[in-house]
Amino acid sequence: MTTVVIADIVGSRRLPDRESAQRALDDTIARAERDHPLALQPLRPTVGDEQQGVYPSLDAALASVLLLQLALPDGVECRFGIGVGSVHLIESVGREIPEGPGWWAARTAIDIVHAKQQRAVPSARTWVVAAPEENDAMHSAASLANAYLLVRDHVVGAMNERARRLTYGRCQGVTQRALAESEGISQPAVSQALTGSGAPAVVEGFTLLIAKGRS
């Protein structure tokens, strides 16, 4: 089922250099899409600090969002609202406007994750909402995804920038030896950093998602 992602930059109005943050986000999106091209429509800027994209499945969207979280530099974080549902385009003067239950669900999702981040779960960055028209199985899948995402966001959010880089590399299948060379550290240091940050579970989850997202 088509899955929509709406992303925005956390605390964009408080950033000391909003323009640099936007460039970092644009570069990160391009890199993640180049390394794992899972999107039907990759995330692209719309209004303000918002990005919108379309994916062929919930699994593909979850995998892509993880790569972005891992690849973003310190100081730039995003929230992600993921909506599952049908989408279509409305013709307008000079452009086509995306519309449909998937988009409305994604908008609801990003409002929910923003509220959770502000109150009960500060580490929350991602939420999934299935459109009302979706069947019970999809609504159950969204609930299960949210349970997974609450933990995943907490683990990734606690990583430092090096741990995120190493985890990203492992998601790409880069060996620990190659990662050690690129970081200028020893292979045991890489292993320790990965294990201590919870990276093995994150990488295993990513592997399962892309296997399903491409099936």
TIMI-470487 format. One line per field, with one value per residue (C-alpha): residue number from 1; x, y, z; residue in one letter. Coordinates in Angstrom, 3 decimals. Each point is the difference from the previous one (the first is absolute). Layout:
BEGIN
num NUM	...
x X	...
y Y	...
z Z	...
residu a	...
//
This chain:
BEGIN
num 1	2	3	4	5	6	7	8	9	10	11	12	13	14	15	16	17	18	19	20	21	22	23	24	25	26	27	28	29	30	31	32	33	34	35	36	37	38	39	40	41	42	43	44	45	46	47	48	49	50	51	52	53	54	55	56	57	58	59	60	61	62	63	64	65	66	67	68	69	70	71	72	73	74	75	76	77	78	79	80	81	82	83	84	85	86	87	88	89	90	91	92	93	94	95	96	97	98	99	100	101	102	103	104	105	106	107	108	109	110	111	112	113	114	115	116	117	118	119	120	121	122	123	124	125	126	127	128	129	130	131	132	133	134	135	136	137	138	139	140	141	142	143	144	145	146	147	148	149	150	151	152	153	154	155	156	157	158	159	160	161	162	163	164	165	166	167	168	169	170	171	172	173	174	175	176	177	178	179	180	181	182	183	184	185	186	187	188	189	190	191	192	193	194	195	196	197	198	199	200	201	202	203	204	205	206	207	208	209	210	211	212	213	214	215
x 0.000	1.249	1.671	0.553	2.730	-0.069	3.185	0.946	3.054	-0.219	0.355	0.708	-0.839	2.606	2.848	2.887	0.466	-3.270	1.418	2.871	-2.416	-2.161	3.026	1.068	-3.482	-0.138	3.429	-0.944	-3.217	1.914	2.616	-2.539	-1.987	3.163	1.094	-3.448	-2.458	-3.252	-2.305	-2.589	0.452	3.037	-0.416	0.027	-0.452	-3.498	-0.681	2.286	2.012	-2.360	0.836	-2.441	0.539	-1.858	1.055	-1.373	-0.499	0.201	3.160	1.770	-0.972	1.204	3.340	0.547	-0.856	2.516	2.775	-0.748	0.083	3.349	1.576	-1.005	2.799	-0.165	-2.188	-2.513	-2.913	-3.262	-3.491	-1.788	-3.724	-0.762	-3.439	-1.282	-2.781	-0.891	1.358	-0.747	0.791	-2.312	0.697	0.578	1.407	3.650	0.291	-1.603	-1.084	0.406	-3.199	-1.723	-0.375	3.711	0.958	-2.593	1.202	3.614	-1.023	-1.778	3.074	2.429	-2.337	-0.101	3.767	0.494	-2.400	1.705	3.414	-1.182	-1.548	0.144	2.803	2.717	1.967	-2.943	0.734	-2.192	-3.652	-2.215	-3.710	-2.102	-2.830	-3.482	-0.812	2.794	-0.874	0.505	3.245	1.568	-1.123	1.570	3.190	0.103	-0.347	2.799	2.183	-0.551	1.014	3.214	0.608	-0.245	2.912	1.955	-0.204	1.204	3.004	0.992	-0.577	2.451	2.792	2.781	0.866	2.746	-2.278	-2.618	2.583	1.164	-3.558	-0.782	3.049	-1.056	-3.472	1.800	1.925	3.355	2.332	1.216	3.577	-0.905	-1.873	3.025	2.219	-2.396	-0.276	3.710	-0.625	0.506	-2.444	-0.561	-0.889	-2.594	-1.428	-0.177	-1.689	-2.590	-0.798	-0.111	-2.413	-2.509	0.897	-0.232	-3.746	-0.534	1.914	-1.863	-3.300	1.072	0.920	-3.454	-1.694	1.811	-0.588	-3.740	0.025	1.477	-2.064
y 0.000	3.472	1.747	3.727	1.641	3.597	1.190	3.230	1.266	-0.097	3.476	1.605	3.498	-0.289	-1.167	2.480	-0.681	-1.120	0.076	-2.366	-2.358	-0.136	-0.734	-2.769	-1.520	0.221	-1.625	-2.746	-0.800	-0.227	-2.284	-2.348	-0.230	-0.689	-2.755	-1.608	1.232	-1.127	2.955	0.454	3.751	0.846	2.620	3.494	3.469	1.479	2.954	1.319	-2.821	-2.755	-2.898	-2.441	-3.377	-3.124	-3.633	-3.298	-1.500	0.714	-2.120	2.032	3.259	-1.211	-1.099	3.298	2.083	-1.966	0.711	3.715	-0.029	-1.774	2.191	3.435	1.926	1.100	3.058	-0.962	-2.278	-0.740	-1.119	-2.419	-0.480	-3.172	-0.513	-3.193	0.456	0.845	3.152	1.943	3.321	2.941	2.179	3.655	3.029	-0.732	-3.145	-3.116	-0.065	-3.290	-1.083	-3.016	-2.017	-0.895	3.667	0.796	-2.965	1.185	3.476	-1.498	-2.151	2.905	1.918	-3.023	-0.485	3.713	-0.171	-3.111	1.604	3.078	-1.972	-3.709	-1.302	2.607	-2.479	-0.678	1.028	-2.251	-1.069	-2.012	0.509	-2.167	1.774	-0.835	-1.826	-2.536	-3.475	-1.323	-1.746	3.289	1.799	-2.808	0.308	3.745	-0.656	-2.577	2.387	2.738	-2.315	-0.762	3.648	1.237	-2.268	0.558	3.775	-0.197	-2.158	2.086	3.263	-1.078	-0.705	2.486	0.998	-2.600	-2.812	1.087	0.033	-3.482	-1.279	1.507	-1.729	-3.345	0.504	0.301	-3.193	1.711	-2.193	1.039	-0.030	2.443	2.212	0.010	1.159	2.796	1.193	-0.344	-2.292	-3.688	-2.732	-0.887	3.655	-0.191	-3.190	1.570	3.142	-2.018	-2.359	2.729	2.142	-2.747	0.063	-3.778	-0.002	3.093	-1.548	-3.295	1.879	1.925	-3.245	-1.416	3.181	0.206	-3.693	0.616	3.451	-1.363	-3.206
z 0.000	-0.898	2.926	0.357	2.088	1.197	1.707	1.704	1.850	3.793	1.496	-3.378	1.244	2.754	-2.228	-0.211	-3.728	-1.568	-3.536	0.839	1.733	-3.112	-2.187	2.378	-0.163	-3.797	-0.313	2.452	-1.853	-3.287	1.559	1.598	-3.214	-1.975	2.384	0.333	-2.669	1.608	-0.749	-2.706	0.521	2.164	2.703	-1.461	1.553	-0.080	2.302	2.722	1.540	-1.139	-2.302	-1.630	-1.643	-1.094	0.510	-1.325	3.468	3.701	0.284	-2.685	1.707	3.406	-1.461	-1.811	3.048	2.067	-2.496	0.195	3.785	-0.027	-2.692	1.300	1.742	3.612	0.388	-2.702	0.893	-1.748	0.934	-2.318	-0.459	-1.971	-1.517	-1.593	-2.542	-3.561	-1.630	-3.152	-1.653	-0.605	-3.028	0.838	-1.787	-0.716	2.119	1.413	3.658	1.917	1.720	1.519	3.231	0.096	0.172	2.655	2.067	-0.267	1.147	3.004	0.727	0.075	2.320	2.320	0.122	0.632	2.949	1.400	-0.351	1.870	2.855	0.814	-2.256	-0.748	-2.134	-2.362	-3.577	-2.158	-0.036	-2.324	-0.649	-2.303	-1.793	1.336	-3.257	0.552	1.264	3.525	-0.961	-1.114	3.146	2.041	-2.055	0.732	3.734	-0.072	-1.994	2.586	2.837	-1.927	-0.877	3.582	0.911	-3.224	0.300	3.591	-0.950	-3.034	1.867	2.708	-2.525	-0.593	-3.565	-0.373	1.209	-2.528	-2.798	0.932	0.196	-3.388	-1.415	1.425	-1.519	-3.332	0.638	0.567	2.050	3.418	-1.326	-2.788	2.446	2.315	-2.852	-0.986	3.625	0.747	2.965	0.749	-0.931	3.692	0.613	-2.773	1.477	3.425	-1.316	-1.914	2.842	2.623	-2.030	-0.756	-3.695	-0.642	0.749	-2.161	-2.913	0.284	-0.024	-3.087	-1.787	0.685	-1.221	-3.334	-0.626	0.326	-1.576	-3.240	-0.115
residu m	t	t	v	v	i	a	d	i	v	g	s	r	r	l	p	d	r	e	s	a	q	r	a	l	d	d	t	i	a	r	a	e	r	d	h	p	l	a	l	q	p	l	r	p	t	v	g	d	e	q	q	g	v	y	p	s	l	d	a	a	l	a	s	v	l	l	l	q	l	a	l	p	d	g	v	e	c	r	f	g	i	g	v	g	s	v	h	l	i	e	s	v	g	r	e	i	p	e	g	p	g	w	w	a	a	r	t	a	i	d	i	v	h	a	k	q	q	r	a	v	p	s	a	r	t	w	v	v	a	a	p	e	e	n	d	a	m	h	s	a	a	s	l	a	n	a	y	l	l	v	r	d	h	v	v	g	a	m	n	e	r	a	r	r	l	t	y	g	r	c	q	g	v	t	q	r	a	l	a	e	s	e	g	i	s	q	p	a	v	s	q	a	l	t	g	s	g	a	p	a	v	v	e	g	f	t	l	l	i	a	k	g	r	s
//
